[in-house]
Amino acid sequence: MRYLGLDFGTKTIGIAISDRTNLISSSYKLIEYKDNDYSNAVNELINIVNDNNITCIVLGLPKNMNNTLGNRAEETIKFKEFIQSKLNVEIILEDERLTTREAHKTLIEANMSRKKRKKNVDKVAASFILQNYLDRLNRKGN
């Protein structure tokens, strides 16, 4: 059993993957898509799921700071339903508040240029989303 973490953006999907022990999340890939056309992105996700024996996807849910759901969260839920119609894996929504900020902070601390940060921030945010889930999962198991 392995997990895939997704940070669903307006033009890209950041992807992270768990190690085989489900203790560590690592940035994996960035998928670009256009104008709510998820078909190609989901086809690529299907390949990643099949190639890596993924049994569960952890999709970041962008809640507002007051815990309400805005337009982006609603779009994420629609994306989840679209993925679910194409893949036979469990999809879990994970609160992703502040993960993009933390990803930027981490990349700045690594002295990454602004241009490179822009290309990597969604992958790193996906890694934070998945790592938060794995940490909680492993605490429950102990």
Phi and psi in degrees as a GROMACS rama.xvg file:
@    title "Ramachandran Plot"
@    xaxis  label "Phi"
@    yaxis  label "Psi"
@TYPE xy
-131.116  156.131  ARG-2
-113.82  149.389  TYR-3
-119.805  132.314  LEU-4
-105.601  137.834  GLY-5
-126.369  133.212  LEU-6
-112.319  102.843  ASP-7
-85.9424  107.21  PHE-8
-100.362  -175.875  GLY-9
-76.3319  -22.4429  THR-10
-132.405  -13.0408  LYS-11
-137.817  160.217  THR-12
-124.94  114.389  ILE-13
-80.262  138.744  GLY-14
-125.707  135.452  ILE-15
-128.277  156.792  ALA-16
-134.56  146.768  ILE-17
-84.371  157.625  SER-18
-75.3304  177.033  ASP-19
-68.6585  -19.5383  ARG-20
-91.2453  -5.572  THR-21
60.1454  35.153  ASN-22
-106.155  -30.3247  LEU-23
-126.272  134.73  ILE-24
-102.468  138.503  SER-25
-130.202  143.487  SER-26
-58.9232  141.831  SER-27
-122.782  -55.0729  TYR-28
-163.888  163.196  LYS-29
-123.972  129.115  LEU-30
-111.419  129.763  ILE-31
-99.7088  146.403  GLU-32
-145.085  167.674  TYR-33
-123.665  134.669  LYS-34
42.9739  58.0078  ASP-35
58.3672  20.5305  ASN-36
-94.2181  93.118  ASP-37
-85.9475  -7.63676  TYR-38
-55.3279  -53.3148  SER-39
-64.2123  -39.9462  ASN-40
-62.5245  -42.8973  ALA-41
-70.0014  -35.0347  VAL-42
-60.6138  -40.196  ASN-43
-67.3444  -39.4783  GLU-44
-61.2635  -41.4417  LEU-45
-58.6433  -43.5772  ILE-46
-62.9653  -42.7237  ASN-47
-63.458  -44.4469  ILE-48
-59.9983  -47.5597  VAL-49
-68.0222  -42.4885  ASN-50
-67.7515  -25.8922  ASP-51
-114.17  10.7585  ASN-52
53.6632  46.8391  ASN-53
-77.0269  131.229  ILE-54
-112.268  -9.95593  THR-55
-151.98  137.934  CYS-56
-111.352  132.375  ILE-57
-108.396  109.18  VAL-58
-103.41  124.087  LEU-59
-65.3972  132.015  GLY-60
-108.737  113.251  LEU-61
-80.9558  82.1836  PRO-62
-75.1649  153.334  LYS-63
-71.3656  161.621  ASN-64
-62.4278  -24.1335  MET-65
-90.0224  13.798  ASN-66
75.8109  12.0956  ASN-67
-91.5397  167.481  THR-68
-106.166  124.931  LEU-69
-99.9443  -165.801  GLY-70
-59.6656  -42.2851  ASN-71
-66.6969  -37.0264  ARG-72
-65.5777  -41.1993  ALA-73
-63.3343  -39.8512  GLU-74
-64.3066  -36.6711  GLU-75
-65.9171  -39.6532  THR-76
-65.0008  -39.9238  ILE-77
-62.9821  -40.392  LYS-78
-63.4919  -40.4965  PHE-79
-59.0608  -46.5055  LYS-80
-62.6487  -37.694  GLU-81
-65.4007  -45.5993  PHE-82
-60.6154  -45.2208  ILE-83
-59.8344  -32.0836  GLN-84
-72.9895  -17.7101  SER-85
-106.522  -23.5688  LYS-86
-123.529  145.207  LEU-87
-103.231  60.1568  ASN-88
-132.311  155.28  VAL-89
-69.1764  139.278  GLU-90
-123.56  121.344  ILE-91
-109.672  132.58  ILE-92
-87.9604  128.116  LEU-93
-121.644  129.524  GLU-94
-55.5453  124.506  ASP-95
-113.379  16.298  GLU-96
-55.0526  132.159  ARG-97
72.0338  1.6835  LEU-98
-68.4036  -36.5719  THR-99
-66.9718  -39.0966  THR-100
-62.3352  -45.1672  ARG-101
-63.7394  -37.5018  GLU-102
-63.7099  -45.089  ALA-103
-59.8295  -45.8547  HIS-104
-58.9805  -45.1906  LYS-105
-62.4873  -43.3424  THR-106
-69.3864  -34.8193  LEU-107
-65.8509  -44.0738  ILE-108
-62.2803  -25.8748  GLU-109
-86.5689  8.87929  ALA-110
58.31  35.2133  ASN-111
-82.1956  137.362  MET-112
-63.8667  158.743  SER-113
-57.6492  -41.6865  ARG-114
-62.4506  -44.4287  LYS-115
-70.5211  -35.649  LYS-116
-60.1865  -42.6048  ARG-117
-59.1444  -36.6049  LYS-118
-79.2899  -18.3304  LYS-119
-112.992  -13.7115  ASN-120
-61.8615  -38.4061  VAL-121
-68.944  -35.6945  ASP-122
-66.4119  -41.9368  LYS-123
-68.7854  -39.8379  VAL-124
-62.0082  -40.2883  ALA-125
-61.1548  -37.5457  ALA-126
-65.0486  -40.5838  SER-127
-64.5995  -42.3575  PHE-128
-59.2638  -49.8587  ILE-129
-66.615  -41.0931  LEU-130
-63.2721  -40.5804  GLN-131
-58.1045  -44.2729  ASN-132
-64.585  -47.2609  TYR-133
-62.0438  -40.6295  LEU-134
-61.2472  -44.5081  ASP-135
-65.7485  -41.5145  ARG-136
-60.8874  -43.9766  LEU-137
-72.1493  -30.8474  ASN-138
-65.98  -39.1035  ARG-139
-64.8971  -35.2285  LYS-140
-72.9954  -19.5819  GLY-141
